[in-house]
């Protein structure tokens, strides 16, 4: 299992008329968690894309437990529990301190420039294997 933690601060523009974070704004936070985790283990998105690899979203889900509001400092906890082959599944928790606000999951495929499923490049597979060791 590999995991990462990154903080975000809720911007006013991310809230709705009720003063809470609009549900769709959690997806960009999941992206922040995902890209941070990959970068921390040595698999930055930029390098993948430069080499012609993409990670389109196949599935995404979120469960909202408690609301976040303007100026909250939130921790986005991202976890990968299984080594990816053609797909990578990431689990997310959004917390304010110790309070769990939301959970989520996203599944992504490794594809080439033409959109065909491929395995991650060898260097990325090696870095992922090291992170799981």
N, C-alpha and C positions, 0 to 999 in steps of 0.2 A: 504494500500500500504506500502511496505517496500522497502528501498533502501540502497545502500552502495556505497562508493567511495574508490578506491584504485589507487595508482599511479604506473606506470611502466616507465622505461627509455628505449628507443629504443637502442638495441644493434646493432653493426655493422653487425653481422651475420644475423640479421633479415631483412636486406635490400637486394635489387636485383641489377642487373647491372645498373639500371637507378638511383640508389641511394635512392630509396623510399622503404618503408616497403612492403615486399612481402605479397600479400593478405592472404595467408594461416596463417600468423603469428598473425592475429587478433583472431583466434579461441582459442589459448592458453591464450590470454589476457581475452577473455570472460570467460574462465575457472577460471582464477585468480579472476575475479569479482564475479563469482558464488560461489566459495569456500569461498571467503572472506565474502560475504553476509551471507551465511549459518553459518559460524563460529561466526560472530558477533551477530547473533540472538540465538546462543546456540545450533546449529545443525551442528556440525562439521562432515565432510565427514568421517574422521577416525572412529568416534564412530558409524556412520551408517554402515560402512563396517564391523567393528568388530562384529556388531549384525546381520550381514548377509543381509543387505540391499544394493542395488545398484541403481544408477541413470543413466542408459544408455541414450544416446542422441537419440531422435526420429526424431527431425527436427532441422536444424540450417540454418540461413540465415544471410547475411551481405550486407549492402549497403555502398559503398565507395564514399565519398563526396569530400574530400581533402586528399592529401598524407601526411603521416608522414615520417620523415627522421631520419637518425642516430642522436642519442643523444637528441632527443625530450623527454621531460617529458610529459607523457600523463596521463590523468585521465580516469579511466574506471568506469563509473557510471552504476550500475546494479539495476534493479527494478523488483519487483514482484507485480503485481497489483491485482491478484486474489489468494485467499487461495487455495493451492493445495489439491487435494484428491488423485487420482491415478497418476496424472501428475502435473508437475510444469513448468510453462512458465516464462522465464526470458527475460527481454529486456535490451539491452546494448547501451550505448553511449560512444564513444571514443572522448575525447576532448583534444586539446592543448590550454590551457588557456580557453578562452571563445569560441574558434573556434571548431565547430563540424566537426570531420573528418570522422566518420563512425557510423553507427547504426547497430544493430543486434538483433536477437532473437534466443533463443534455447528452446526446449521443451524436458523434460526428464520424464521418467516413474519411479515410485518406483517399484522395483522388488525384489524378494527374490533370494537366491543363485541358484535356479533352473531356474531363469528368468521369473517366473510367476508374473504378476502384483499384487501388494499388496498396502494397504494403508501405509502411513508412520507409524513408531512406535508411540505409544501413547505419549511418552515423547517429540518426535519431533513435533507432532501435537500440543501439549500444548505450546511449545516454539514458533511455528509459529503463533498460535492464539494470544499469548501475543504480538508478534511483530506487528500484525495487529490491536491490540486494541488501 
